[in-house]
Amino acid sequence: MAESANSPLPEGFGRSTVNWRPSARHDPVEVATLHLQHLLLLAAREAWQRQSPGRHFTGSVLAKLLGTPDSLRPAEKRLAGAQRLQLDDIVRLGLQLGDDFLGAVPAAATDLLPEPYHGLLREWRAGAGTLPRFGQLGLGGHDWTSVAIELAAYLDAEADAGRDHLLTTDAATYALAQCLTECGTDSSHIELSDEPLADPSVRALELASPTTTVLAALAYLPDRVDRPSDLWQRIANVLHDVAERETDERLLVIAAGPAATRQLRTRLPEGFTATPGTEFTLTIQTAMRNRLITQEHAVSPDLDLLLVDRREQGHRGSVLTLGITKRR
């Protein structure tokens, strides 16, 4: 699993023990195994420091506890999450460090998975004889993380080929539809919205299922505007416009160039700091920080946003996927 800058591991522990950015693509067994190792190593450190106050829990300490004092590298790899604890490792640590160490093993099977993944569990009951599987965070059951990965890859490929200056909003929207079908959405369930959005840089798809209708809007903002300072104005308008649509769920994919990404970082910082699956609020005061949005949105309510996915593309910008709910 990829290293995650969001991993809340303590100082001195490797950052790859658990990837805390939940994705439907991750293997539940892999996630649970790494999470259990993370919990056990935290407990080992705490138990060791109680036994040896003032001493750091290092790779050499772990190597000694594992009975391999002259073999430091494997212990360091275990601390970093790059190598797994074995069953005899756990037994050795339990016998030396006591019940506090063994108490780190979750009593509930569901807690073998870190909390950010709980929202991805689909149709699984612990003890029923089946392994869990991950779905996507709501929004009609579509795999939006995989869709965002595919869309970002498409935009990168067009830039590498020198064709990104030829991309239009319609072309990017068609690419989004292709990404949806490649990630499991039935193409017969995808329609262009009959009701256009106010901003010409936005197109909307309607995704229908037997139980849910999702409006998936794409804002293609590659910075080709006369006044880059207007970008946040446009983004705020789009967010409120999508929020007004009558549908079961609303989602906005923002394919932003560098200037738009900088404004998003300033005005919507949670989109770049929060863990996917986090809900946060865009207040009307924040949206109107520079000027009134538009006359019809001047008294719009705050928006509750769900960070579904974030793809940062270096100097090329970002792809941000947001669920949108308007406060009534």
C-alpha positions as CSV (number, residue, x, y, z in Angstrom):
1,M,0.0,0.0,0.0
2,A,1.2,3.5,-0.8
3,E,2.8,5.7,1.8
4,S,0.4,8.2,3.3
5,A,1.3,11.6,4.6
6,N,-2.0,11.5,6.6
7,S,-0.9,8.5,8.7
8,P,-1.2,9.5,12.4
9,L,1.8,7.4,13.5
10,P,3.9,8.7,16.4
11,E,7.3,10.1,15.8
12,G,9.9,7.4,15.3
13,F,7.4,5.0,13.6
14,G,7.4,4.5,9.8
15,R,4.7,6.3,7.9
16,S,3.6,3.3,5.7
17,T,2.2,1.1,8.4
18,V,-1.4,2.0,7.4
19,N,-2.6,4.0,4.5
20,W,-5.3,6.2,6.0
21,R,-6.8,7.4,2.7
22,P,-9.6,4.9,2.2
23,S,-10.2,3.5,-1.2
24,A,-12.5,0.8,-2.6
25,R,-9.4,-0.5,-4.4
26,H,-7.6,-1.6,-1.2
27,D,-7.7,-5.2,-0.1
28,P,-9.5,-5.5,3.2
29,V,-7.2,-8.2,4.5
30,E,-4.2,-6.1,3.7
31,V,-5.7,-3.0,5.4
32,A,-6.6,-5.0,8.5
33,T,-3.2,-6.7,8.8
34,L,-1.3,-3.4,8.6
35,H,-3.7,-1.8,11.0
36,L,-3.3,-4.6,13.6
37,Q,0.5,-4.3,13.2
38,H,0.2,-0.5,13.8
39,L,-1.8,-1.1,17.0
40,L,0.5,-3.7,18.3
41,L,3.7,-1.7,17.7
42,L,2.1,1.3,19.4
43,A,1.2,-0.9,22.4
44,A,4.8,-2.3,22.4
45,R,6.3,1.1,22.5
46,E,4.0,2.2,25.4
47,A,4.7,-1.0,27.4
48,W,8.4,-0.7,26.8
49,Q,8.5,2.9,27.9
50,R,6.7,2.0,31.1
51,Q,9.3,-0.6,31.8
52,S,12.2,1.7,30.8
53,P,11.2,5.3,31.5
54,G,13.0,7.9,29.4
55,R,14.3,5.4,26.8
56,H,13.1,5.5,23.2
57,F,11.6,2.5,21.5
58,T,13.9,2.0,18.5
59,G,14.7,-0.7,16.0
60,S,17.5,-2.0,18.2
61,V,15.1,-2.3,21.1
62,L,12.6,-4.2,19.0
63,A,15.4,-6.4,17.6
64,K,16.4,-7.3,21.1
65,L,12.9,-8.1,22.2
66,L,12.5,-10.3,19.1
67,G,15.6,-12.2,20.0
68,T,17.7,-11.0,17.1
69,P,19.9,-8.2,18.6
70,D,22.5,-8.6,15.9
71,S,19.9,-8.3,13.0
72,L,18.7,-4.7,13.1
73,R,17.3,-4.2,9.6
74,P,14.3,-6.6,9.9
75,A,13.2,-5.0,13.1
76,E,13.4,-1.5,11.5
77,K,11.4,-2.8,8.5
78,R,8.7,-4.1,11.0
79,L,8.6,-0.6,12.6
80,A,8.2,1.0,9.2
81,G,5.4,-1.3,8.2
82,A,7.5,-2.6,5.3
83,Q,7.8,-6.1,6.9
84,R,5.1,-8.0,8.8
85,L,5.2,-9.1,12.4
86,Q,5.1,-12.9,12.5
87,L,3.1,-15.0,14.9
88,D,6.2,-15.9,17.0
89,D,7.1,-12.2,17.1
90,I,3.8,-11.4,18.7
91,V,4.1,-14.3,21.2
92,R,7.7,-13.1,22.2
93,L,6.5,-9.5,22.6
94,G,3.4,-10.6,24.6
95,L,5.5,-12.7,27.0
96,Q,7.9,-9.9,27.6
97,L,5.6,-6.9,27.6
98,G,2.6,-8.4,29.2
99,D,-1.2,-8.0,29.0
100,D,-1.1,-4.3,28.0
101,F,0.6,-5.3,24.7
102,L,-1.8,-8.1,24.0
103,G,-4.8,-5.9,24.9
104,A,-4.1,-3.9,21.7
105,V,-5.7,-6.7,19.7
106,P,-9.2,-5.5,18.9
107,A,-12.0,-7.4,20.7
108,A,-14.4,-6.7,17.8
109,A,-13.7,-8.0,14.3
110,T,-14.9,-4.8,12.7
111,D,-12.2,-2.9,14.7
112,L,-9.5,-4.8,12.8
113,L,-10.2,-2.2,10.1
114,P,-9.2,1.5,10.8
115,E,-12.2,3.8,11.3
116,P,-11.9,5.6,8.0
117,Y,-12.6,2.3,6.2
118,H,-15.8,1.6,8.1
119,G,-17.9,3.7,5.8
120,L,-16.7,1.6,2.8
121,L,-17.9,-1.8,4.2
122,R,-20.7,-3.3,2.1
123,E,-23.0,-6.2,3.0
124,W,-20.6,-7.9,5.5
125,R,-21.2,-9.3,8.9
126,A,-18.4,-10.4,11.2
127,G,-18.5,-14.1,11.9
128,A,-20.6,-15.0,8.8
129,G,-17.8,-16.9,7.1
130,T,-17.1,-14.3,4.4
131,L,-14.4,-11.6,4.0
132,P,-15.5,-8.0,3.8
133,R,-15.4,-6.0,0.6
134,F,-15.1,-2.3,0.2
135,G,-17.5,-0.1,-1.8
136,Q,-17.3,3.6,-2.3
137,L,-18.5,6.3,0.2
138,G,-22.2,6.7,-0.7
139,L,-23.0,8.7,-3.8
140,G,-25.0,6.1,-5.6
141,G,-22.5,3.3,-5.0
142,H,-20.2,4.4,-7.8
143,D,-16.4,3.9,-7.4
144,W,-15.5,7.6,-7.4
145,T,-12.0,7.1,-6.1
146,S,-11.2,4.9,-9.1
147,V,-13.0,7.3,-11.4
148,A,-10.9,10.2,-10.1
149,I,-7.7,8.1,-10.6
150,E,-8.7,7.4,-14.2
151,L,-9.6,11.0,-15.0
152,A,-6.4,12.3,-13.5
153,A,-4.4,9.8,-15.6
154,Y,-6.3,10.9,-18.7
155,L,-5.6,14.6,-18.1
156,D,-1.9,13.8,-17.5
157,A,-1.7,11.7,-20.7
158,E,-3.2,14.6,-22.8
159,A,-0.7,17.0,-21.2
160,D,2.2,14.7,-21.9
161,A,1.0,14.4,-25.5
162,G,0.8,18.2,-25.9
163,R,-2.9,18.1,-26.5
164,D,-4.2,19.6,-23.3
165,H,-4.7,23.0,-24.9
166,L,-7.2,21.4,-27.2
167,L,-9.4,20.0,-24.4
168,T,-12.9,21.5,-24.0
169,T,-15.4,21.1,-21.2
170,D,-17.4,18.7,-23.4
171,A,-14.3,16.6,-24.1
172,A,-13.4,16.4,-20.4
173,T,-17.0,15.5,-19.6
174,Y,-17.0,12.7,-22.2
175,A,-13.7,11.5,-20.6
176,L,-15.5,11.5,-17.2
177,A,-18.2,9.3,-18.7
178,Q,-15.6,6.9,-20.1
179,C,-13.9,6.7,-16.7
180,L,-17.2,5.9,-15.0
181,T,-17.9,3.0,-17.4
182,E,-14.3,1.7,-17.0
183,C,-14.9,1.7,-13.3
184,G,-18.1,-0.3,-13.3
185,T,-20.9,2.1,-14.1
186,D,-23.4,0.8,-16.7
187,S,-23.2,3.2,-19.6
188,S,-27.0,2.9,-20.1
189,H,-27.4,4.6,-16.7
190,I,-25.4,7.7,-17.8
191,E,-27.2,10.7,-19.4
192,L,-26.3,14.3,-20.0
193,S,-28.4,16.6,-17.8
194,D,-31.1,18.4,-19.8
195,E,-30.8,21.4,-17.5
196,P,-27.5,23.3,-18.1
197,L,-25.6,24.8,-15.2
198,A,-25.0,28.5,-15.2
199,D,-21.2,28.4,-15.7
200,P,-20.1,27.4,-19.3
201,S,-17.1,25.5,-17.8
202,V,-19.5,22.9,-16.2
203,R,-21.4,20.0,-17.6
204,A,-23.6,17.6,-15.6
205,L,-24.2,13.9,-15.9
206,E,-27.2,12.1,-14.4
207,L,-26.5,8.6,-13.1
208,A,-29.6,6.6,-12.4
209,S,-29.9,3.3,-10.5
210,P,-33.0,1.5,-9.1
211,T,-32.7,3.3,-5.8
212,T,-30.7,6.5,-6.3
213,T,-30.2,9.3,-8.8
214,V,-26.9,11.1,-8.7
215,L,-26.1,14.4,-10.4
216,A,-22.3,14.3,-11.3
217,A,-21.1,17.7,-12.5
218,L,-17.7,18.3,-13.9
219,A,-16.1,21.8,-13.6
220,Y,-13.2,21.9,-16.1
221,L,-11.1,24.9,-15.0
222,P,-7.7,24.8,-16.8
223,D,-6.9,28.4,-15.9
224,R,-7.6,29.7,-19.4
225,V,-9.4,32.8,-18.2
226,D,-8.6,36.5,-18.6
227,R,-8.7,37.2,-14.9
228,P,-7.4,34.4,-12.7
229,S,-8.8,36.2,-9.6
230,D,-12.3,35.3,-10.9
231,L,-11.7,31.6,-10.6
232,W,-12.9,31.3,-7.0
233,Q,-16.0,33.3,-7.9
234,R,-16.8,30.8,-10.6
235,I,-16.1,27.8,-8.3
236,A,-18.3,29.2,-5.6
237,N,-21.1,29.8,-8.1
238,V,-20.8,26.2,-9.4
239,L,-20.9,24.7,-5.9
240,H,-24.1,26.6,-5.1
241,D,-25.6,25.9,-8.5
242,V,-25.0,22.1,-8.1
243,A,-26.5,22.3,-4.5
244,E,-29.7,23.7,-5.9
245,R,-30.4,20.7,-8.2
246,E,-33.3,18.4,-7.2
247,T,-31.7,14.9,-7.1
248,D,-30.9,12.3,-4.5
249,E,-27.2,13.0,-4.4
250,R,-25.0,15.7,-5.8
251,L,-21.3,15.4,-6.7
252,L,-18.9,17.9,-8.3
253,V,-15.6,16.9,-9.9
254,I,-13.3,19.9,-10.2
255,A,-10.5,19.4,-12.7
256,A,-8.5,22.5,-11.8
257,G,-5.4,24.0,-13.3
258,P,-2.6,25.5,-11.1
259,A,-4.2,28.9,-10.5
260,A,-7.6,27.4,-9.7
261,T,-5.9,24.9,-7.4
262,R,-4.1,27.7,-5.5
263,Q,-7.4,29.4,-4.9
264,L,-9.0,26.2,-3.8
265,R,-6.2,25.6,-1.3
266,T,-6.9,29.1,0.1
267,R,-10.7,29.1,0.1
268,L,-11.3,25.5,0.6
269,P,-8.3,24.2,2.6
270,E,-10.1,21.1,3.9
271,G,-10.1,19.8,0.4
272,F,-6.3,19.5,0.5
273,T,-5.7,18.7,4.2
274,A,-8.6,16.4,5.2
275,T,-8.8,12.7,4.8
276,P,-11.2,11.5,2.1
277,G,-14.5,10.7,3.7
278,T,-14.3,13.9,5.9
279,E,-17.3,16.2,5.9
280,F,-16.9,19.9,6.3
281,T,-18.8,23.2,5.7
282,L,-18.3,26.0,3.2
283,T,-19.9,29.1,4.8
284,I,-21.4,31.7,2.7
285,Q,-19.0,34.2,4.3
286,T,-16.1,32.3,2.9
287,A,-17.6,32.0,-0.5
288,M,-18.3,35.7,-0.6
289,R,-14.9,36.8,0.8
290,N,-13.9,38.8,-2.3
291,R,-17.4,40.0,-3.4
292,L,-21.0,38.9,-3.7
293,I,-21.3,35.6,-5.6
294,T,-24.3,36.6,-7.7
295,Q,-27.6,38.3,-6.9
296,E,-29.6,35.0,-6.9
297,H,-27.0,33.4,-4.5
298,A,-26.4,36.4,-2.2
299,V,-28.4,34.7,0.6
300,S,-27.6,31.1,-0.2
301,P,-27.2,28.8,2.8
302,D,-24.0,27.2,3.9
303,L,-23.0,24.0,2.0
304,D,-22.0,20.7,3.7
305,L,-19.3,19.1,1.6
306,L,-17.9,15.6,1.6
307,L,-14.4,15.1,0.4
308,V,-14.7,12.0,-1.7
309,D,-11.3,12.1,-3.4
310,R,-8.3,14.3,-4.1
311,R,-5.7,13.9,-6.9
312,E,-2.9,16.4,-6.8
313,Q,-1.0,16.6,-10.1
314,G,2.0,18.7,-9.1
315,H,2.4,21.8,-11.3
316,R,-0.5,20.7,-13.5
317,G,-3.2,21.2,-10.8
318,S,-5.6,18.9,-9.1
319,V,-8.7,16.8,-9.4
320,L,-11.0,17.3,-6.5
321,T,-14.2,15.2,-6.0
322,L,-16.8,16.6,-3.6
323,G,-20.3,15.6,-2.4
324,I,-22.5,18.6,-1.9
325,T,-25.5,19.1,0.4
326,K,-27.2,22.5,0.9
327,R,-28.4,23.4,4.3
328,R,-32.1,24.2,4.4
